[in-house]
Structures are given as structure tokens and as C-alpha cells.
């Protein structure tokens, strides 16, 4: 053991740009991935809570679009 491996592993959504470029993990790259994951969990929770009220997510769209946007 003791060798290094420069093979980049993980889920791209949680990887910091520096880690993807260099393949070297360190504390800042780990913190980046953790923060992205926490934000994702919090936002999904908020969206589900909003949908549970029975209101459509369309009310969050910019009113200047005048309902001319793609539904996904």
C-alpha cells in the first residue's frame, strides 16, 4: 500500500472543479462535495413541502414570462 491513485472517482454532481481537474482529494474538495449534497437535500425538502400545500410550482416562475415557458 502507500501508493497513490490519480483515478477520479465519485458522483460528478458532488465533485469540486479542482478535484475533477487534478484528481487530488483534500479537505476543501471534501467540504465542497458535502455542502453541495446538503444544499440539494434541503432544497428537495423545501420543494416537497411546497408541493404538499397543493400549490403548483408554476407560481414560482417569473411573471414576466407570461406563462410562456416549457414544463418539464
N, C-alpha and C positions, 0 to 999 in steps of 0.2 A: 504494500500500500504506500501511501505518501505521494503517489503520482498525481499530476493534475490532468483534468479533462476539460477541454475547451468546447465541448459539445453543449450547445444551448438547449436547455430543457425547460418545459413549463407550458403554461397556457398563455398565448401571446397577449391576450387582453390584460393580464396582470404583470407583464414584464416591463421594466423600465427601458426606455430607449438606450440608455448606456449599457445595460446588461445584454440587450439584443445585439448591440454593436461589438462589444468586447468579449462577451461570453464569461466575464468575471463577475461573480456574485460578491456583494459586500453588504454592509448594513444599510446604506442608502437605497440600494436596489431592492432589498427585502422590505424596507419601510414603504417604498413606492407601491409594491405589489399588495401589501397589506392594506394600505389606505384606499387603493382602487377597489379592492374587494369589499371593504367596509362601506364605502360610498354606494357601491352597487346594491348591497343588501339593504341599506337604509332607503334608497330611492325606490326599490321594488316594493318595500313595505309601505311606503307612502302612497305609491300608485295603487296598490291593492286596497289600502284603506279608503282612498278616494273613490275607487270603483264600487266599493261596498256601500257607499251612500246612494247609489243608483244614478249618479250623475255621469254624463258622458265625458270622456277626456277631451272632446271637441271644445268644451268651454275654456280649455287652457290655450287654445290656438289663438294666434294674433288676430284680433278682429279686423285688422286692415286687409287680411286675406280674403274677406268677404266670402268665406266658405269655399274658396277655390284652392283646394289642396288635395293631395292624394291620401286616401285612407289606407293604412297598412295594418 
